[in-house]
Amino acid sequence: MSPVENSRSSTRVDPGDSILKQGVTELDRDAVLVALGVKFEALSAELEALQKEQVDTSSAVVPRSEPLREEMLLSPLDQRIEAVLKLLDPIERAIMATPAMTIVGLGVKARHASQVLSHYWTDAPERLDWDARAVRLLIESTCTVAGVGLLSSE
C-alpha cells in the first residue's frame, strides 16, 4: 500500500477527537497537533518528491504523436500529486484550527506556516517588505525556541 493510500484512513482528524476527550496529561496536551505535524511532514515530503519527479520528467523531450485532446488528461504522476494535495488539505486545516498548548505544538504550527509562506525565504530578510520580514523572523524564532528546523529551508 502506498503512503498516500495508507494515510487516507487516518486523514480526518478532528481537534476535538477522542484523545482530547480522554483527559490528557500535561505531557501530551499537544498530542493531536504533533500527530498532525507528523502526517503533514510525511505528505509534504512525498509531495516534494513527486513535484521533483514531475520537473525531471517534463524536462525530457518526448515526441508528441498523440492528439492534443489526450494531453488534456492528467498523467498518473499528476493524479498522484492531486491525491497527496487532497490528503494534505484537511491536515493543514486541522493544524491551523488546533490551538497550541506547548512549545512543541507551537513548533508544529510554525513549521506549517514556514511551508505555507515558503516564498518568504526566496530573498534575504532585508529585501522583504516589513510585514513579510516580521512574519519570517517570527517563524524562524519560534522554530529555534521549539528546537525544530524550517520545512521551507530543508
Phi and psi restraints in degrees (value plus and minus 20) as a CYANA .aco file:
   2 SER   PHI     -92.0   -52.0
   2 SER   PSI     140.4   180.4
   3 PRO   PHI     -78.5   -38.5
   3 PRO   PSI     -52.3   -12.3
   4 VAL   PHI     -86.1   -46.1
   4 VAL   PSI     -67.8   -27.8
   5 GLU   PHI     -87.4   -47.4
   5 GLU   PSI     -58.4   -18.4
   6 ASN   PHI     -83.3   -43.3
   6 ASN   PSI     -55.8   -15.8
   7 SER   PHI    -108.8   -68.8
   7 SER   PSI     -26.4    13.6
   8 ARG   PHI     -80.5   -40.5
   8 ARG   PSI     -61.1   -21.1
   9 SER   PHI     -87.8   -47.8
   9 SER   PSI     -42.5    -2.5
  10 SER   PHI    -131.6   -91.6
  10 SER   PSI      -3.2    36.8
  11 THR   PHI     -92.5   -52.5
  11 THR   PSI     -60.7   -20.7
  12 ARG   PHI     -99.4   -59.4
  12 ARG   PSI      77.1   117.1
  13 VAL   PHI    -135.7   -95.7
  13 VAL   PSI     101.6   141.6
  14 ASP   PHI    -116.4   -76.4
  14 ASP   PSI     106.9   146.9
  15 PRO   PHI     -73.9   -33.9
  15 PRO   PSI     -44.1    -4.1
  16 GLY   PHI    -114.3   -74.3
  16 GLY   PSI       1.0    41.0
  17 ASP   PHI     -82.2   -42.2
  17 ASP   PSI    -198.2  -158.2
  18 SER   PHI     -79.4   -39.4
  18 SER   PSI     -50.1   -10.1
  19 ILE   PHI     -79.5   -39.5
  19 ILE   PSI     -63.4   -23.4
  20 LEU   PHI     -91.2   -51.2
  20 LEU   PSI     -46.2    -6.2
  21 LYS   PHI    -102.6   -62.6
  21 LYS   PSI     -29.2    10.8
  22 GLN   PHI    -112.2   -72.2
  22 GLN   PSI     -10.7    29.3
  23 GLY   PHI      49.4    89.4
  23 GLY   PSI      51.9    91.9
  24 VAL   PHI     -91.0   -51.0
  24 VAL   PSI     135.0   175.0
  25 THR   PHI    -108.4   -68.4
  25 THR   PSI     154.2   194.2
  26 GLU   PHI     -76.7   -36.7
  26 GLU   PSI     -57.2   -17.2
  27 LEU   PHI     -92.0   -52.0
  27 LEU   PSI     -45.8    -5.8
  28 ASP   PHI    -139.7   -99.7
  28 ASP   PSI      12.0    52.0
  29 ARG   PHI     -84.4   -44.4
  29 ARG   PSI     -46.1    -6.1
  30 ASP   PHI    -127.9   -87.9
  30 ASP   PSI       5.1    45.1
  31 ALA   PHI     -78.3   -38.3
  31 ALA   PSI     -61.7   -21.7
  32 VAL   PHI     -85.0   -45.0
  32 VAL   PSI     -64.7   -24.7
  33 LEU   PHI     -84.3   -44.3
  33 LEU   PSI     -60.8   -20.8
  34 VAL   PHI     -84.4   -44.4
  34 VAL   PSI     -62.6   -22.6
  35 ALA   PHI     -82.5   -42.5
  35 ALA   PSI     -61.2   -21.2
  36 LEU   PHI     -82.7   -42.7
  36 LEU   PSI     -60.5   -20.5
  37 GLY   PHI     -82.0   -42.0
  37 GLY   PSI     -60.2   -20.2
  38 VAL   PHI     -83.0   -43.0
  38 VAL   PSI     -65.7   -25.7
  39 LYS   PHI     -84.2   -44.2
  39 LYS   PSI     -62.6   -22.6
  40 PHE   PHI     -79.9   -39.9
  40 PHE   PSI     -66.8   -26.8
  41 GLU   PHI     -85.6   -45.6
  41 GLU   PSI     -60.0   -20.0
  42 ALA   PHI     -84.6   -44.6
  42 ALA   PSI     -66.2   -26.2
  43 LEU   PHI     -89.5   -49.5
  43 LEU   PSI     -54.8   -14.8
  44 SER   PHI     -84.1   -44.1
  44 SER   PSI     -60.5   -20.5
  45 ALA   PHI     -85.2   -45.2
  45 ALA   PSI     -61.1   -21.1
  46 GLU   PHI     -84.6   -44.6
  46 GLU   PSI     -62.6   -22.6
  47 LEU   PHI     -82.4   -42.4
  47 LEU   PSI     -63.6   -23.6
  48 GLU   PHI     -80.5   -40.5
  48 GLU   PSI     -62.2   -22.2
  49 ALA   PHI     -84.1   -44.1
  49 ALA   PSI     -62.8   -22.8
  50 LEU   PHI     -84.7   -44.7
  50 LEU   PSI     -61.3   -21.3
  51 GLN   PHI     -86.8   -46.8
  51 GLN   PSI     -56.3   -16.3
  52 LYS   PHI     -85.1   -45.1
  52 LYS   PSI     -63.1   -23.1
  53 GLU   PHI     -81.2   -41.2
  53 GLU   PSI     -58.8   -18.8
  54 GLN   PHI     -83.8   -43.8
  54 GLN   PSI     -63.1   -23.1
  55 VAL   PHI     -84.7   -44.7
  55 VAL   PSI     -63.4   -23.4
  56 ASP   PHI     -82.0   -42.0
  56 ASP   PSI     -61.8   -21.8
  57 THR   PHI     -94.6   -54.6
  57 THR   PSI     -53.3   -13.3
  58 SER   PHI     -93.5   -53.5
  58 SER   PSI     -41.5    -1.5
  59 SER   PHI    -100.2   -60.2
  59 SER   PSI     -36.0     4.0
  60 ALA   PHI     -95.5   -55.5
  60 ALA   PSI     118.3   158.3
  61 VAL   PHI    -104.2   -64.2
  61 VAL   PSI      97.6   137.6
  62 VAL   PHI    -138.4   -98.4
  62 VAL   PSI     106.4   146.4
  63 PRO   PHI     -84.9   -44.9
  63 PRO   PSI     119.5   159.5
  64 ARG   PHI    -116.7   -76.7
  64 ARG   PSI      80.3   120.3
  65 SER   PHI    -127.3   -87.3
  65 SER   PSI     -30.2     9.8
  66 GLU   PHI    -111.4   -71.4
  66 GLU   PSI     134.4   174.4
  67 PRO   PHI     -82.0   -42.0
  67 PRO   PSI     137.3   177.3
  68 LEU   PHI     -78.3   -38.3
  68 LEU   PSI     -56.8   -16.8
  69 ARG   PHI     -81.4   -41.4
  69 ARG   PSI     -49.1    -9.1
  70 GLU   PHI     -88.3   -48.3
  70 GLU   PSI     -50.9   -10.9
  71 GLU   PHI     -90.3   -50.3
  71 GLU   PSI     -39.4     0.6
  72 MET   PHI     -95.8   -55.8
  72 MET   PSI     -36.9     3.1
  73 LEU   PHI     -96.4   -56.4
  73 LEU   PSI     129.7   169.7
  74 LEU   PHI     -93.3   -53.3
  74 LEU   PSI     114.8   154.8
  75 SER   PHI     -91.1   -51.1
  75 SER   PSI     143.0   183.0
  76 PRO   PHI     -77.7   -37.7
  76 PRO   PSI     -55.9   -15.9
  77 LEU   PHI     -85.7   -45.7
  77 LEU   PSI     -64.3   -24.3
  78 ASP   PHI     -82.4   -42.4
  78 ASP   PSI     -57.7   -17.7
  79 GLN   PHI     -84.6   -44.6
  79 GLN   PSI     -59.6   -19.6
  80 ARG   PHI     -85.5   -45.5
  80 ARG   PSI     -60.8   -20.8
  81 ILE   PHI     -82.2   -42.2
  81 ILE   PSI     -65.6   -25.6
  82 GLU   PHI     -81.3   -41.3
  82 GLU   PSI     -58.8   -18.8
  83 ALA   PHI     -83.7   -43.7
  83 ALA   PSI     -61.9   -21.9
  84 VAL   PHI     -86.1   -46.1
  84 VAL   PSI     -61.9   -21.9
  85 LEU   PHI     -81.4   -41.4
  85 LEU   PSI     -58.3   -18.3
  86 LYS   PHI     -86.6   -46.6
  86 LYS   PSI     -53.5   -13.5
  87 LEU   PHI     -93.5   -53.5
  87 LEU   PSI     -55.1   -15.1
  88 LEU   PHI     -88.9   -48.9
  88 LEU   PSI     -56.4   -16.4
  89 ASP   PHI     -73.5   -33.5
  89 ASP   PSI     -74.8   -34.8
  90 PRO   PHI     -87.3   -47.3
  90 PRO   PSI     -48.9    -8.9
  91 ILE   PHI     -87.8   -47.8
  91 ILE   PSI     -65.8   -25.8
  92 GLU   PHI     -82.9   -42.9
  92 GLU   PSI     -61.7   -21.7
  93 ARG   PHI     -82.9   -42.9
  93 ARG   PSI     -59.5   -19.5
  94 ALA   PHI     -88.4   -48.4
  94 ALA   PSI     -57.9   -17.9
  95 ILE   PHI     -81.4   -41.4
  95 ILE   PSI     -62.6   -22.6
  96 MET   PHI     -88.4   -48.4
  96 MET   PSI     -53.4   -13.4
  97 ALA   PHI    -104.6   -64.6
  97 ALA   PSI     -40.3    -0.3
  98 THR   PHI    -107.8   -67.8
  98 THR   PSI     101.4   141.4
  99 PRO   PHI     -90.2   -50.2
  99 PRO   PSI     121.3   161.3
 100 ALA   PHI    -103.0   -63.0
 100 ALA   PSI     114.2   154.2
 101 MET   PHI    -130.2   -90.2
 101 MET   PSI     -35.2     4.8
 102 THR   PHI    -155.5  -115.5
 102 THR   PSI     150.8   190.8
 103 ILE   PHI     -84.7   -44.7
 103 ILE   PSI     -50.6   -10.6
 104 VAL   PHI     -83.7   -43.7
 104 VAL   PSI     -66.2   -26.2
 105 GLY   PHI     -83.8   -43.8
 105 GLY   PSI     -59.0   -19.0
 106 LEU   PHI     -82.8   -42.8
 106 LEU   PSI     -56.7   -16.7
 107 GLY   PHI     -82.1   -42.1
 107 GLY   PSI     -60.0   -20.0
 108 VAL   PHI     -80.4   -40.4
 108 VAL   PSI     -66.5   -26.5
 109 LYS   PHI     -85.8   -45.8
 109 LYS   PSI     -58.0   -18.0
 110 ALA   PHI     -87.6   -47.6
 110 ALA   PSI     -61.0   -21.0
 111 ARG   PHI     -83.7   -43.7
 111 ARG   PSI     -59.6   -19.6
 112 HIS   PHI     -82.9   -42.9
 112 HIS   PSI     -65.7   -25.7
 113 ALA   PHI     -80.9   -40.9
 113 ALA   PSI     -58.2   -18.2
 114 SER   PHI     -85.0   -45.0
 114 SER   PSI     -51.5   -11.5
 115 GLN   PHI     -93.3   -53.3
 115 GLN   PSI     -65.6   -25.6
 116 VAL   PHI     -82.5   -42.5
 116 VAL   PSI     -58.5   -18.5
 117 LEU   PHI    -125.4   -85.4
 117 LEU   PSI      13.3    53.3
 118 SER   PHI     -77.6   -37.6
 118 SER   PSI     -44.6    -4.6
 119 HIS   PHI     -85.7   -45.7
 119 HIS   PSI     -35.5     4.5
 120 TYR   PHI     -91.0   -51.0
 120 TYR   PSI     -32.3     7.7
 121 TRP   PHI    -126.2   -86.2
 121 TRP   PSI      -5.5    34.5
 122 THR   PHI    -105.8   -65.8
 122 THR   PSI     -39.7     0.3
 123 ASP   PHI    -142.1  -102.1
 123 ASP   PSI     144.5   184.5
 124 ALA   PHI     -85.7   -45.7
 124 ALA   PSI     127.6   167.6
 125 PRO   PHI     -73.3   -33.3
 125 PRO   PSI     -58.4   -18.4
 126 GLU   PHI     -89.2   -49.2
 126 GLU   PSI     -32.9     7.1
 127 ARG   PHI    -113.5   -73.5
 127 ARG   PSI     -27.1    12.9
 128 LEU   PHI    -103.1   -63.1
 128 LEU   PSI     135.3   175.3
 129 ASP   PHI     -88.5   -48.5
 129 ASP   PSI     145.4   185.4
 130 TRP   PHI     -75.8   -35.8
 130 TRP   PSI     -67.1   -27.1
 131 ASP   PHI     -83.3   -43.3
 131 ASP   PSI     -67.4   -27.4
 132 ALA   PHI     -83.6   -43.6
 132 ALA   PSI     -59.3   -19.3
 133 ARG   PHI     -84.6   -44.6
 133 ARG   PSI     -62.9   -22.9
 134 ALA   PHI     -81.5   -41.5
 134 ALA   PSI     -64.2   -24.2
 135 VAL   PHI     -86.0   -46.0
 135 VAL   PSI     -64.7   -24.7
 136 ARG   PHI     -79.1   -39.1
 136 ARG   PSI     -68.1   -28.1
 137 LEU   PHI     -85.4   -45.4
 137 LEU   PSI     -55.9   -15.9
 138 LEU   PHI     -85.1   -45.1
 138 LEU   PSI     -65.2   -25.2
 139 ILE   PHI     -81.9   -41.9
 139 ILE   PSI     -65.7   -25.7
 140 GLU   PHI     -81.3   -41.3
 140 GLU   PSI     -64.0   -24.0
 141 SER   PHI     -84.3   -44.3
 141 SER   PSI     -61.4   -21.4
 142 THR   PHI     -82.7   -42.7
 142 THR   PSI     -65.0   -25.0
 143 CYS   PHI     -82.4   -42.4
 143 CYS   PSI     -59.8   -19.8
 144 THR   PHI     -82.6   -42.6
 144 THR   PSI     -68.7   -28.7
 145 VAL   PHI     -84.0   -44.0
 145 VAL   PSI     -57.4   -17.4
 146 ALA   PHI     -97.2   -57.2
 146 ALA   PSI     -32.2     7.8
 147 GLY   PHI      55.4    95.4
 147 GLY   PSI      10.6    50.6
 148 VAL   PHI    -144.8  -104.8
 148 VAL   PSI     134.7   174.7
 149 GLY   PHI    -107.6   -67.6
 149 GLY   PSI     147.9   187.9
 150 LEU   PHI    -101.5   -61.5
 150 LEU   PSI     114.5   154.5
 151 LEU   PHI     -86.7   -46.7
 151 LEU   PSI     -55.7   -15.7
 152 SER   PHI     -89.4   -49.4
 152 SER   PSI     -38.8     1.2
 153 SER   PHI    -128.0   -88.0
 153 SER   PSI     -16.4    23.6
